Amino acid sequence: MSHPRLWLPLLAATLAAMPVGSSVQAQGAAPPSWKAGAASAKITPDTEMWMAGYAARTKPAEGVELDLYAKALVIEDQAGTPWALVTLDLIGIPRNVRLFVAEQVEKQHGIAPERLVLNASHTHSGPELRTERSFATADPAKYYDAAAAYTNKLQSTLVRLIGEAKAKLEPAKLDYCHARCGFAMNRRRPNGKGGYNNAPNPEGPVDLSVPVLRVATANNAGGKELAFIFGYSCHCTTLGHQRFSGDYAGYAQQYLQEAHPGVISMFMNGCGGDQNPYPRNTMELAQAHGRSLATAVEAALTTSFKPLSGKIRAAYREIPLAYDTLPTREQLEAQTKSGTKLDADHATRVLSRLNETGSLPTDYPYPVQVTRLGDQLTWVTLGGEVVVDYALRLKQEIKDPIVWVSGYSNDVMTYIPSLRVWKEGGYEAGEAMKWGTHPTRWSERIEEQIIATVHELRRSLNP
C-alpha cells in the first residue's frame, strides 16, 4: 500500500482541479445567499511561559515544535446578519477572555455576542494563559504576569482578526459534508474495583464523526475554496513534552493547508472530555493522527455536499450550573490536613476563597449557545470539557437535518460530566475539579440543566 504522504497531495490536487459545481456537489443549487471571509494569526508565545494541561510539569516551555494559531471566519447572510467563529490552538478560553472579546467585537464590528463562537482545540502543548493557575508554577508571581500579558495581547489579536475576516467578505457558498476517523477512544476503563482508570477502553462510548463545513467563493469564474472547518471529539493529548505545538489538531490543519494553498483550515474540538488519542506520547504519533484526521476531511470532500441556505439565527445564555453540596468551613479546615496533597491543596485554595469573599458560590455561569446556519445546520457550542454522551444524545434528540455539537467553546472551566459519568465517579466526574478553585463537584442535575437549555434555545430559533 502506498504511503499517505504520497497520495494525499495527489488526491487534494484532483479535488482542487474540480470546479465548485462538479459532480461531488449537488447540481442546480440556488444562487449564493452568503458572504464569507477568513483570516489567521500566529499566537505562539514570544516570551518564556509555563505550559498548560499537565500538572506534572516542573518547568516552562523549551521551544516551539509547531506554531500556534488563532483563525477567524465571518459569515453574513442575505439580510446582512454577521456571525463569527474563532478557533484557537490553546488549552481553553477563560471566561474573562470571552467577555472582553464579545464586548469589543460587538462595539467595533457589529457582531452581537450570541453570534460569536470561540472554540479551543484543547492542546496540552500550549501556553498557560489562565492567571488563576499560576499557583501551580515554580514562580507564581512571574508566570502570573506572563499569563496576564499574553492574555491581553491575545484579546487584542482576536478582536483585530475578526475585523480582518469581516473586511474580506465576498459572495460565498457553504456546504456540509462528513466522514469518520478512528484514533479517538474512550479513556475511562473500569478497574474492576468500582472505579475508573485513565486508560484506553474500546468498549466505551465514542463519537468518530468528522463534520466539515466547506466555505468557497461563489462567482462567475467557478469560485475557490476559502476555508474548511472540521470537527473531532478527542483530547489533544498525544504529546507530553516541553515544546509548544497544536498536537494532532495542529498537524491536521497544517496538512490541509499545504494540500489546499490559500485555504484557512480551522479545527473545532467536539465533546472529547472522556476521549484520548491512541496510541500517544510521541511527535510521530501526533503527526500520524493529524494525517489521519486530514485524510478524513479529504474523504468528506469527495462526498455529495449538502448546501446550506437560509438565515443566520443564534442564541446564547449563561445558566447557573449548580454545584453539589458545598463544604463547610470546618470540613475545609480538616481537609487542609489531609495526607493526600491534592485534597489538602484544593481545600487550602477553597478556604482562602471563602476567607476573601465570605461565602462560596452555589453555581457557575455556564455558557450554552445554539446557532442555525440556514435551514439545515444546527450547531450546539457548549463550554467546558464536555464528555461524549452530550454529542450522542443531542444528535439523536434534535431533529434538524444536520446537528453539530462542540465542547470547549466560549469558556473552558473544567469537565462537564453526563449523569452516567457523574454516577460512575472518577476524574471527569469531579476529581479534576480539585486542581482549581471550584468548591466542589457539579450537582447531579448538570446534564438535564444543559440539555434542557439547548432545547429551549433551539426552539427560540424557529422561524
Secondary structure, DSSP 4 states (H G I P E B T S, - for coil): ---HHHHHHHHHHHHHHS-TTSTTS-TTPPPP-EEEEEEEEE---SS--PBSS-TT--S----BSS--EEEEEEEE-TT--EEEEEEESSS---HHHHHHHHHHHHHHH---GGGEEEEE--BTTSB---GGGGGGSSSHHHHHHHHHHHHHHHHHHHHHHHHHHHHT-EEEEEEEEEEE---EEE-EEE-SSS-EEES--TTS----EEEEEEEEE-STT---EEEEEEEE---B-S--SSSB--HHHHHHHHHHHHHSTTPEEEEEE-S-TTEEESS-SSHHHHHHHHHHHHHHHHHHTTS--EE--S-EEEEEEEEEEEBSSPPPHHHHHHHTT-SSHHHHHHHHHHHHHHHHHSS--SEEEEEEEEEEETTTEEEEEE-SEE-HHHHHHHHHH--SSEEEEE-SBS---SEE--HHHHHH-STTTTGGGGGTT-SS-B-TTHHHHHHHHHHHHHHHT--
